[in-house]
Amino acid sequence: MKLQLPAYFLFTLLLSPLLILAQSNCKVLLPEIDSIYDGKCKKGLANGEGIAIGKDTYQGKFKKGWPDGFGVYTWSTGEVYEGDFVEGVKDGEGVYRFFTNNRDTALVGLWKDDVYIGPKPMKPKVMQSVAIDRHTFRKNSDVQNRVLIDFRQNGGQNPNISGLLITADSGYEFSLGNTHGFKDMTFPVTMLVKYTTPNKLQTRQVYCIFEFVIYEPGDWAVDLFN
């Protein structure tokens, strides 16, 4: 009687020598996945797309021997993390799935140095916009909590603002030259901006309204273009 091997077993037998050869020429620096490696290599280290197998398994991006970039890490105990890595640890946006209290559980959000820091903050939301050609939101840092509003027109600052009114549901109003805003606020913060300005052709006055919510704490810059 001829023995029929399952297709997946035959595939594993055929692939194993290639994986072992790849591992002999290319090193993975994370001990939990350093037994077998198949993928791109640079200067003897896993670098680029690849799959590494040891006690645990990782498939995704590598850099200088470490999981680095987007990938999927599966622990021998069944937990799975799908998301961003930096030098072998969870760092960035991702989903960690595990089983606890007799049910499947998932942590979705942001990670820093292998520690879960919370859900991904919502993007700023515009509540109303009247006579505003376009707008931008930019977070500069986490050093302080403030929102700076700059008025732009025809490629530069717009100095022809009159009747300016800015309100916020927390913080203190302040100015830096032609830039206005609030500082020491509590997030999420809702802000309302009203002002009058000439149009681009300087032929008539337009009344502008811009109301928005910023959810994530930090030092923000908002540019309003007319």
C-alpha positions, 0 to 999 in steps of 0.5 A: 500500500502506497502511503499518501502524505498530506499536501501541507506536509509535502510542502513543509518538507520541500520548504524546510531546507530552503528555510534552514539555508536562509537562516544560516545566512541571515540572522534574526536577533529576537531569540523567541523567533530565531530558529528559522527565517525566510525572507529578505536579508542585508549584511547577514541580518533579516531586513525587509519582508520575511517570516521568522519561526521559533517558539513564537512566529512573526511575519512582516517587516524586519530591519537590521535583524529585528521586527520593525515596521508592520507585522503579525506576531503570534505567541506560542500561547495563542496571543496575536499582535497585528500592527507596528513594531520598532526594534522588536517591540510593539510601538505604534498603531496595532491590535492585540488579541488574547483570551481572558475570562473565557472570552476573546479580547482585543486591545486596539490603539497605540503602543509605546515601547511595548506598552499599551497607551490607549485608543487612537485619538480622534482626528479634529472635527469641523462643526461649521465653516462659512467663507473659509476656502480651506483649513489645516490642522497640525500637531507640533508637539506634546510639550504644552496644551494650546491651539494657535490660529493663523490667518492666510491669504494669497500665499502669506499671512492675512493682516486684514482681519477685523472684528476677530472673536475667538472662544473656547470652552477651556483655557486662556486667550493669547496672541503672538503677533498676527497669530491668535489662540488659547493655551492651558486648555483641557482636551477635547476642546471646542473653539469658535472663530469669527472674523471679517476679511476682504476676499482674495481680489480685495473687492468685498468684505466677507464674514467668516465662521469656523467652529471645530473640536480637537480631541487629542492634547498637544500643541496645535496649529490651525491655518485658515485660508481665505 
